[in-house]
Amino acid sequence: MAVYDMEMVLEWAKVFPENADMGDPKGNRVAKAVADKGGQFIVNAYFTDESQIDKLIEEGLNPKPMNSDRIIEGNEVFGIGKYMKMKRMVQDVKTFTDRFGKEFTKDYGGAPNIVDLRDGLENKRRWSFEEDGPLGNGTKARVQFETYANGSGVRLLNVGVLELAEYATAEPVDTWATGV
């Protein structure tokens, strides 16, 4: 298990309890699986330099876990246009046995810590979804994550907002008026 801290650009940041991806029990296979597991916090984290990807692969990140690309070509407007999907389950309690045969549990889930670093590290404070709002596409942040399972898994740990991109909602299309 290795922990990384990288400057990245965020897209589709569902990292708060208020906007977590809870899936859909009546949706497609993926949406049902997310709902069955109790939801997830998820973000597309874009790399800002090719050397970040090189370092991760050099240090053991599996670039094709379960035959799927870990590094995905995305929107060229964000960072270098390549991102990694980072998740953290809403609930993720695992039971283990220690070397003495005693069972213990560890919770790998819950919302990641989100802090405001816009006024520098010495003035950091917890992000308030209510007061500060959601993170818009293009938000620049320090993203802390860990790899596990021999580089096949990636788990989001913390996000430090460096530069906020305002969250914008898509305007609904009036299909009656447009005839679409």
N, C-alpha and C positions, 0 to 999 in steps of 0.2 A: 504494500500500500504506500503510495506516494502522494504528497500534497503539493499543489501548485497554486501560484498566485500570479495572474496575468492581467494586463490591461487589455480589455476587449470591448466590442460594441454589441449592444443587446438588441434583439428582435423578438417580438412576441413574448415578453417577460410576464409570465404568470407565476410570480414568486411570492405573493402575499396570500394569506388566508381568504381575503376578500375577492381575489380573482384567480384562485387555483383552478386547474383543469380537473373537474370532477368526473369527466367522462359522461357517458350516456348509456344507461342499461338497455335502451332500445335502439342504440346506434349501430354503427358498423363494428366489426370484430375488435378493432383497436379501442374504440370508444367504450365498448362493453368491458374490455379487459381493464381499462383505467377505472371505470366505475366499480367493478368487482373488487379492485384493490383499495378502494377508498379515496381515490384521487391522487393527483401529483402536482408538484411545483415544477415548472419547466421553462426553459429559455433557450433560444438559439443564440449562442455566444460566438461572435465573429472574431477571428484572429486579426491582429493589427500588423503582424509581421510573419513572414514565412519561417523565420527562425523559431518561433513558438511551436509550430507543427513539428519541425525537425527535432527539437528538444524532446517533445513528448514521445515521438516514435523511437528516438535514440534511447530513451529511458524505459521503453517497454510497452507503450500504448499499442494495443492491438488495432491496426488500421481497418480491419474487416471482421469485427466480431459477428458471429453467426451469419457470415457471408454478406453483411451489409456494410456500406461505407461509413466509417466513423466521422471522417472529415468530408463535409458535404459542400458542393458548389452552391452558392446562394446568391443573394443580392449584391452586386458589385459596388453598390453605394456604401455598404457597411464594411469597414476594415479593408481586408484584402479580398473580400468576396467569398471567403471560405469559413464555415462555422462548424461547431460541434454542438449537438443537442445535449443539454445538461438537465438532469432530472433529480428530483428528490421526492420520495413518496410522502403523502400526508401522514400515513401510518406505516411503519416498517420495523416491527419488533422481531428480532431473531433470538432464538434460544441456543446457547452453546454449553458445552461441558468443559470445565477447566481440567488441568492436568491431575487434579486430585479427585476427579469424578463428580464434582459439584456443579450442578446446572446454574446458569445465570443468563439473564436477558440483556440485550443491548438494543436501544431504539435508534435506528438510522434515519428515521423520518422526521417530520415536522418542518415547519417553514424555515427557510434559510434566514440567517441574520442579514438584514439590509440596513446599511448605515449611509449617512450623508457625509461625503468627503469633499463637498464643493468648497468648503472654507478651510481645507487643509486637514491633515491628520490630527493636529493638536486641538481642533475644534469639532471633531467628529461627534455625531449624535445619531441615535436610532431613527430610521426613516419612519414617518407616520403616513400610512396609506390615506387616512382621513384628511390630514392637513396638507401633505405633500403630493398626494395623488399617486397614480400608477406610473410605471416607467414606460415612456414611449419608445417606438422603434428609432434606433440611432443613439440611444443613451450610452454614454461612455462610462465604463466602470472597471474597477479592479474586481476580478472574479476569482474566488478561491474555490478549488474543487479538488477531489481526490480520485485517484484511479485505484481499482481493486480487482481481484480475480485475475491476477497475472496480466493486467492491462486491458482486460475485456470490458470492465465496468467503469463508469464515470459517475461520480455523485457530486452534485452542487452543494457547497458548504455555506459560503458567504458572498455578499455583493456589496461593494463600496461604490456609491454613485459619485463619479467625478464631474460629469457634465450631463444634465438632464435634457432629454429631448421630450418636448411636450407630447402627452398622449393624445392621439386624435382618433375619433371614432368615424367609421365610414358613414356617410349620409345614406339613409335608406332610399331606395329607388321607388318612386311611385309608379308601379307597373300599370295601374289603371289609366293614368294620365299619358304615359309614354307609349302604351300599347305593347310593351315588352312582355 
